[in-house]
Amino acid sequence: MDPTVSVLDDTTIERFVREGYVHLPEAFDRDTAAACVDELWRLSGVDRDDRTTWTEPVVRVTGSAAPPLVAAINTPRLTGALDDLLGEGRWARLIGYGTFPIRFPSTRDPGDAGWHIDGSFALPEGEPPWNYGVNVWSRQRALLVLMLYSDVGPDDAPTRIGVGSHHHIARVLVRYGERGASFAEAAGAVGEPAPGTVALATGRAGDAYLCHPFLLHAASWPHRGDQPRFMGQPCIFHQGSDRYRYDPPTSPCERAVVEALGRPPVS
């Protein structure tokens, strides 16, 4: 792919500024997705051929830099879309992930399905994981990506997305200044998305969702499907600076915050 050619058209980019996310079909190929699933089965400690071992509603695999997982997050189509949302040279290439939530068919409450944004940096007080914070400059975290390694339909515990919620979070965070707020505090100040403003991150294996870091999202349950849902959620870090710059807002991610506030934040 020619690196000078945009992956996302202007209409899609403006929808991202307004809604806070983009669904990118075929971000990586299905063979790579299948190899990622094989790797995660191996790391999960669960027997894919013995359903009696599928006892938990969610199993979390710790970060991995296995070749198929790294290949999936470095395709020209996906990295080109990141350039479109963040600016070429303004995000760090990825060599690994955080955790992988594997959600198994189950009617049990997984205990992790609350609305939240992801924390970006450690705060000086509190105990992990509650001591992770975020500020209006989105220090450290530039973007959140949801990678679908398996087909995900409405019954397969898709991630829920609060459409447009990144604007509400931005208006909360600006009050906390440079120090920022804990991710739980910020999400709690906004509450759950209003009825009719929730989208589901469904799609085919190989799709990705590119999400503004201030976007509210949540797991869904019960998982009424027949097979486990495999997903990765890499954090995209800033490059050249550890935050959004707003001087002026040159990327769609920065413009989304400025439009929510009506002005650039002042440090």
TORRODO-81490 format. One line per 10 residues: number of its first residue (from 1); their letters; for each residue x, z negated, y negated of C-alpha. Coordinates in steps of 0.05 Angstrom, whole numbers, padded with zeros to 5 digits. Layout:
NUM = a = X/Z/Y  ...
//
This chain:
1 = mdptvsvldd = 00000/00000/00000  00025/00018/-00069  00039/-00049/-00104  00016/-00020/-00170  -00055/-00006/-00143  -00105/-00063/-00150  -00142/-00086/-00088  -00200/-00116/-00127  -00240/-00073/-00176  -00261/-00098/-00245
11 = ttierfvreg = -00332/-00115/-00222  -00306/-00158/-00165  -00257/-00194/-00211  -00311/-00209/-00262  -00355/-00236/-00206  -00296/-00281/-00186  -00291/-00308/-00257  -00366/-00322/-00257  -00377/-00347/-00185  -00308/-00374/-00166
21 = yvhlpeafdr = -00294/-00336/-00102  -00284/-00267/-00071  -00300/-00246/00000  -00244/-00199/00022  -00263/-00161/00085  -00206/-00139/00131  -00154/-00180/00095  -00114/-00176/00160  -00127/-00139/00225  -00167/-00165/00283
31 = dtaaacvdel = -00108/-00162/00332  -00070/-00210/00286  -00133/-00254/00282  -00136/-00256/00358  -00063/-00275/00362  -00076/-00331/00312  -00133/-00357/00355  -00087/-00357/00416  -00035/-00397/00378  -00086/-00448/00354
41 = wrlsgvdrdd = -00115/-00457/00423  -00044/-00472/00447  -00033/-00523/00392  -00102/-00555/00398  -00092/-00592/00463  -00160/-00567/00485  -00170/-00523/00546  -00204/-00458/00523  -00228/-00445/00595  -00258/-00514/00607
51 = rttwtepvvr = -00317/-00530/00562  -00318/-00601/00587  -00256/-00612/00544  -00294/-00590/00481  -00316/-00661/00466  -00302/-00667/00391  -00340/-00630/00336  -00275/-00616/00300  -00202/-00615/00321  -00149/-00609/00267
61 = vtgsaapplv = -00084/-00574/00282  -00026/-00593/00237  00010/-00540/00197  00045/-00484/00233  00090/-00426/00214  00080/-00388/00279  00092/-00313/00270  00019/-00288/00275  -00005/-00341/00226  00049/-00322/00176
71 = aaintprltg = 00035/-00248/00186  -00039/-00259/00171  -00026/-00289/00102  00025/-00237/00081  -00011/-00171/00090  -00008/-00121/00033  -00083/-00124/00024  -00086/-00199/00019  -00024/-00207/-00025  -00048/-00150/-00070
81 = alddllgegr = -00114/-00188/-00081  -00074/-00251/-00098  -00035/-00210/-00149  -00102/-00187/-00179  -00127/-00259/-00187  -00063/-00295/-00206  -00015/-00242/-00233  00043/-00209/-00198  00102/-00257/-00192  00061/-00318/-00210
91 = warligygtf = 00048/-00345/-00140  00095/-00365/-00084  00098/-00326/-00019  00072/-00364/00040  00110/-00385/00102  00062/-00438/00130  -00004/-00474/00125  -00031/-00545/00118  -00082/-00560/00173  -00128/-00516/00214
101 = pirfpstrdp = -00198/-00544/00226  -00225/-00518/00293  -00300/-00532/00296  -00332/-00534/00365  -00405/-00524/00384  -00436/-00593/00373  -00495/-00628/00341  -00452/-00689/00323  -00436/-00704/00251  -00362/-00686/00243
111 = gdagwhidgs = -00354/-00738/00189  -00320/-00690/00141  -00377/-00648/00114  -00381/-00675/00043  -00375/-00632/-00019  -00305/-00633/-00049  -00248/-00597/-00081  -00178/-00599/-00051  -00127/-00645/-00082  -00063/-00615/-00110
121 = falpegeppw = -00013/-00671/-00125  -00002/-00744/-00108  -00028/-00796/-00156  00012/-00861/-00165  -00043/-00906/-00138  -00087/-00906/-00077  -00077/-00891/-00003  -00073/-00821/00028  -00114/-00779/00028  -00152/-00809/-00030
131 = nygvnvwsrq = -00092/-00811/-00076  -00090/-00735/-00085  -00109/-00710/-00154  -00122/-00647/-00194  -00119/-00633/-00268  -00147/-00579/-00313  -00081/-00540/-00309  -00088/-00540/-00233  -00018/-00568/-00225  00015/-00543/-00161
141 = rallvlmlys = -00046/-00508/-00132  -00060/-00437/-00156  -00113/-00415/-00107  -00148/-00435/-00042  -00156/-00383/00013  -00202/-00389/00073  -00177/-00346/00131  -00227/-00327/00185  -00192/-00320/00252  -00257/-00315/00291
151 = dvgpddaptr = -00324/-00282/00275  -00365/-00332/00235  -00441/-00325/00231  -00492/-00372/00199  -00495/-00414/00263  -00420/-00422/00271  -00408/-00478/00221  -00387/-00433/00163  -00356/-00466/00102  -00408/-00477/00047
161 = igvgshhhia = -00389/-00455/-00023  -00418/-00481/-00089  -00425/-00416/-00128  -00401/-00426/-00200  -00383/-00499/-00188  -00311/-00486/-00213  -00339/-00484/-00284  -00370/-00553/-00276  -00306/-00582/-00247  -00265/-00552/-00304
171 = rvlvrygerg = -00310/-00587/-00355  -00300/-00653/-00318  -00225/-00647/-00311  -00212/-00631/-00384  -00233/-00703/-00400  -00177/-00730/-00357  -00120/-00692/-00391  -00052/-00684/-00360  -00057/-00743/-00313  -00118/-00713/-00279
181 = asfaeaagav = -00169/-00745/-00233  -00172/-00756/-00158  -00205/-00699/-00121  -00260/-00746/-00099  -00272/-00771/-00171  -00276/-00700/-00198  -00325/-00677/-00144  -00366/-00740/-00150  -00376/-00729/-00225  -00407/-00661/-00210
191 = gepapgtval = -00448/-00679/-00149  -00477/-00630/-00099  -00490/-00558/-00119  -00560/-00543/-00143  -00610/-00511/-00095  -00600/-00436/-00091  -00527/-00438/-00111  -00496/-00447/-00042  -00463/-00389/-00005  -00437/-00388/00066
201 = atgragdayl = -00366/-00363/00083  -00389/-00318/00140  -00353/-00255/00163  -00313/-00221/00216  -00246/-00243/00244  -00194/-00218/00195  -00235/-00231/00132  -00213/-00280/00078  -00246/-00317/00021  -00204/-00325/-00042
211 = chpfllhaas = -00229/-00387/-00079  -00214/-00417/-00147  -00181/-00485/-00135  -00237/-00520/-00173  -00291/-00491/-00129  -00334/-00542/-00092  -00337/-00528/-00018  -00358/-00566/00045  -00360/-00560/00120  -00428/-00547/00151
221 = wphrgdqprf = -00459/-00575/00213  -00486/-00575/00266  -00447/-00518/00298  -00502/-00482/00336  -00459/-00424/00360  -00430/-00413/00429  -00355/-00410/00412  -00307/-00450/00369  -00297/-00428/00297  -00224/-00418/00279
231 = mgqpcifhqg = -00202/-00419/00206  -00140/-00430/00164  -00139/-00455/00092  -00071/-00442/00061  -00056/-00469/-00008  -00028/-00417/-00055  00025/-00448/-00100  00046/-00428/-00170  00111/-00389/-00181  00152/-00394/-00245
241 = sdryrydppt = 00111/-00453/-00269  00074/-00508/-00233  00008/-00496/-00269  -00039/-00448/-00303  -00010/-00429/-00371  -00070/-00410/-00415  -00022/-00381/-00467  -00061/-00336/-00470  -00104/-00336/-00406  -00078/-00273/-00372
251 = spceravvea = -00104/-00283/-00301  -00176/-00285/-00277  -00164/-00356/-00251  -00144/-00378/-00320  -00200/-00340/-00354  -00251/-00375/-00311  -00229/-00442/-00338  -00226/-00419/-00410  -00296/-00389/-00405  -00322/-00454/-00376
261 = lgrppvs = -00292/-00495/-00433  -00302/-00446/-00489  -00228/-00454/-00507  -00160/-00464/-00474  -00145/-00536/-00456  -00095/-00572/-00501  -00040/-00614/-00470
//
